Amino acid sequence: MTRRRARLFGRGPAGGQTDRPDPEAAGTAPVGSLEAERAAVPVPPPAAALVIDALGRKCPIPIIMLAEQIRDVPLGAVIAVLADDPAAYTDIPSWCTMKAHEFVAHQELPQGGWALYIRRSL
């Protein structure tokens, strides 16, 4: 996983390498135990004002659908994009950064693919 993707999706670098100083030297709990505690309590996804079903659609259709429909929700509302194209998994967070919207979260779907949550900022 690239550092950019890790930053976008809240995951640490592969191989346990971090840019943080050694937490034991600072007298705090190890980072691994904190991450294990966070992983044990799943955070529910935000309530979506609009769900865009782009399952089975290939790039760039999920982003086009999002760009066309994001204006249909009020500022601050969350949109869920359901997509199973691997390009959408990386392209939608990048599109959010480029268009100044907030990429809130992602969730794996049981049937395959992801629900990608975006908060409208502009």
Secondary structure, 3 states (H helix, E strand, C coil): CCHHHHHHHCCCCHHHCCCCCCCCCCCCCCHHHHHHHHHHCCCCCCCCCEEEECCCCCCCHHHHHHHHHHHHCCCCCEEEEEECCHHHHHHHHHHHHHHCCEEEEEEECCCCCEEEEEECCC
